Amino acid sequence: MAAHAVLAARDEWVTNGKRLIERAGLRDVDGLIMGLHSEASVLEETLDQAMQRFTGALAEAAPQTSSARRAQPAAGPVSAKWTNFRLLPVPPPQ
C-alpha cells in the first residue's frame, strides 16, 4: 500500500504490480523484512524503520509546489503495530 501511495503522489498510475515496489523506491524494505526476529524489541525497531522509510519516500514523491498535496513525514521515531495487514500507530504509554 505504501508503494501505491508513493506512486500516486508522483501521479504515476500502476496497471501491473510486478515492479511496483521498485518503482516506488521501496525495495530496501525487503532487507528489513529479511532481518525480522521474533524478539519484540527487534520487531518494533524494524516496524519503526519501515514506517520511517514509507513516510520518507512519500514525502520525497509529493510535489513540492503544492503544500496542500505535500506529504508530511512523521516527526521522531514512529512506533507502529502490524495488524490486519495495516500499520497502525501505537498509542503512547499512559
C-alpha positions as CSV (number, residue, x, y, z in Angstrom):
1,M,0.0,0.0,0.0
2,A,2.9,2.4,0.8
3,A,4.3,1.8,-2.7
4,H,0.9,2.7,-4.3
5,A,0.8,5.9,-2.2
6,V,4.3,6.9,-3.3
7,L,3.5,6.4,-7.0
8,A,0.1,8.2,-6.6
9,A,1.9,11.2,-5.1
10,R,4.1,11.2,-8.2
11,D,1.0,11.0,-10.4
12,E,2.2,7.6,-11.7
13,W,-0.5,5.0,-12.2
14,V,0.2,1.4,-12.0
15,T,-1.6,-1.3,-14.0
16,N,0.9,-4.1,-13.4
17,G,2.3,-4.5,-9.9
18,K,5.3,-6.6,-10.7
19,R,7.7,-3.7,-10.4
20,L,5.6,-1.6,-8.1
21,I,7.9,-1.7,-5.1
22,E,11.0,-0.9,-7.2
23,R,9.3,2.0,-9.0
24,A,8.3,3.4,-5.6
25,G,11.9,3.2,-4.3
26,L,11.0,0.8,-1.5
27,R,13.0,-2.3,-2.5
28,D,15.3,-1.7,0.5
29,V,12.4,-2.6,2.8
30,D,13.0,-6.2,1.8
31,G,16.2,-6.1,3.8
32,L,14.3,-5.0,6.8
33,I,11.9,-7.9,6.4
34,M,14.7,-10.4,5.9
35,G,16.2,-9.3,9.3
36,L,12.9,-9.8,11.3
37,H,13.3,-11.7,14.5
38,S,10.7,-12.9,17.0
39,E,12.0,-10.7,19.8
40,A,9.6,-7.9,20.4
41,S,12.2,-5.1,20.5
42,V,13.6,-6.2,17.1
43,L,10.1,-6.3,15.6
44,E,9.2,-2.9,17.0
45,E,12.5,-1.4,15.7
46,T,12.0,-3.0,12.3
47,L,8.5,-1.6,12.0
48,D,9.7,1.9,13.1
49,Q,12.4,1.7,10.3
50,A,9.8,0.6,7.7
51,M,7.4,3.4,8.7
52,Q,10.2,6.0,8.5
53,R,11.1,4.7,5.1
54,F,7.5,4.7,3.9
55,T,6.9,8.3,5.1
56,G,10.2,9.5,3.8
57,A,9.5,8.0,0.3
58,L,6.1,9.6,0.3
59,A,7.4,13.0,1.3
60,E,10.0,12.8,-1.5
61,A,7.4,11.8,-4.0
62,A,4.9,14.6,-3.1
63,P,5.0,17.6,-5.4
64,Q,7.0,20.4,-3.7
65,T,5.0,23.1,-5.4
66,S,1.7,22.3,-3.7
67,S,1.7,22.5,0.1
68,A,-1.9,21.1,0.1
69,R,-0.7,17.9,-1.5
70,R,2.7,17.7,0.2
71,A,3.1,14.6,2.4
72,Q,4.2,15.3,6.0
73,P,6.6,12.7,7.4
74,A,6.2,11.8,11.0
75,A,8.4,13.6,13.5
76,G,10.7,11.4,15.6
77,P,10.6,7.7,15.9
78,V,7.4,6.1,14.5
79,S,6.0,3.3,16.7
80,A,3.8,1.0,14.7
81,K,2.0,-2.3,15.0
82,W,1.2,-4.7,12.2
83,T,-2.5,-5.5,12.5
84,N,-4.7,-7.0,9.8
85,F,-2.0,-6.1,7.2
86,R,-2.0,-2.4,8.1
87,L,0.5,-0.4,10.0
88,L,-1.4,1.4,12.8
89,P,0.1,4.0,15.2
90,V,0.6,2.7,18.7
91,P,-0.9,5.0,21.3
92,P,1.7,6.4,23.8
93,P,2.0,4.7,27.1
94,Q,-0.2,6.1,29.8
